[in-house]
Amino acid sequence: MFTAIKKLDIRWSDDFFYRYENIKNKRTYAVSYGEKRWLTISLMLGLCDRAKFFMLDEPTVGIDIQYRMLLWELIDRIVSEGRTVLFSTHLFDELTRKNIPFSMLSKHGIFHYDDMKQFIASNLAETPEEAFLKVIMSERKTNERQC
């Protein structure tokens, strides 16, 4: 137990421990889905020292904003340690919070972007949502022509 606390102390901020203290003695049914999800992911990221690569499927789904921001803080810390975090998301603001490279999967392949600005510019759009719709609509038109 002492080793686990030492590991978390390195990666978790005071805010993490404060949030953890608020939920640790609650009955399982009294802890929200988002709190459970936040705690599980945060413990995994905080305790898995030997892992060099993490793959997270929509890690912030169902998580309240305060827990969500703490999770991104932890992911940033993990990345700063030289480890890789790959995640899927449907939320564009998660891709715009920092200038991070990302890939978009579609029926026509995998498209790589240096950051959200490049994604928007390369699709001649003004917003991430508009760029996304242009990509999707161009795929739809291509499929309709093939039929």
N, C-alpha and C positions, 0 to 999 in steps of 0.2 A: 504494500500500500504506500509506504514511504517513497519508493522509487517512482510510482505513478504520480504522486503529488509533485515531486521534484521535476518530472518531465512537463507536467501541466504548468507549473510555475514559470517555466522558461517560455512557454508559448502562449499561455492565457494571460490576458490583462486583468486588472482588478475588476473591470466591468464583467468579465466572464465569470469570475468567482462570485461576484455579487448575484448575477443571474442564476448561477448554479445553486447558491445557498438558498435562493427563493423557491426552488423546485425540489431540492434533494429529499426533503422529508414529507412531501406530498404523497398521497396514495396514487397509484398508477392511474386510476380512472379520473383523478383530479388534475392530472398533467395533460395539457393540450397536445394535439397531434404535432403542432409546430414546435413546441418545447421538446417533445420526445425526439423529433427528427433533428433539431438543432443539437441536442445533447449527444446523440449517437454519432453524428458526423464530427462534432467538435472533439469528442473523446478519441475517435479513430484518428483524426488528423493530429491531435495533440500527443497521442501515445505511441503511434507507429513510427519508431525511430529509424528502422532499417528500410522502410519503404521509400523508394526513390520516385515512384509514380503512383498517382491516385487518379481514379476515374470515377467521377460523380455524375449521376443522372439527375439532372434538375435539382441540385442540392438545396435550393431555397424555396421550393414549392411548399406552401402551407406555413411558412415561417413568418412571424411578425417582423416588422421593420427593424426593431431594436436588436433582435436576435440575428436577423439577416445581415445587418451591418457588422456585428461581431464575427459572424462566420466569414465574411469577406476579409475582415482584418486578419483572421487566423490563416486564411488561404494565402494572403499576401505574405505573411510571416513564413509560411511553409515554402513558398516560391523563393523568398529571399534566402532560404537555406540551401538553395540549389536543387530543390526537388520540383517535379512537374505535377501540375494539377490540370487534368483535362475534364471539362464538364460540358454537359448538354444543357441547353436552355431555350425557352421560347420567349424569354423576357429581354427585350433589346436594351433596357437600362443596365442590365448586368454586363453587357458588352461595351457600354459607353462610359461606365464608371472610371475606367482607365483606358489608356491607349494600348489595348492588348490585341495581339493577332488572333484571328479566329478563322474557322472554316465553316462553310455552309454546305450542307448535304442536300442534293436534289436528285431528281430522276436523271438529270443530264451529267451528273458527276459531283465532284467535290471541288468547291471554289475557295481559294485561300485569299484572305485579305489581311493587310498589315494592321488595320484598325477600322473602326466604324466609319471614319471620314472617307477612307478609300472605298469602302462598300457603297456608301451613298454616292460619291462622285462617279464611280465606275458604272453605276446604274442610272446616272443622270437624274438623280432624285434630290429632294430637299430634306427628307427625314428617313430614318431607318425603316419605318413602316412602309413608306412609299417605295423605297428601294426593294424591299422584300416583295411587295405586291407586283412590281415590275418583273422581278425574277419569276415569280409564280405564274403571272399572266403570260410571259413569253413561253414558259413550259407548256401552258395550256394551249396556246395557239399552235405550237409545234405539234402537240399531240393531236389537235383537231385536223391539222393539215395531213397528218399521216393516216387518218382514218378513211 
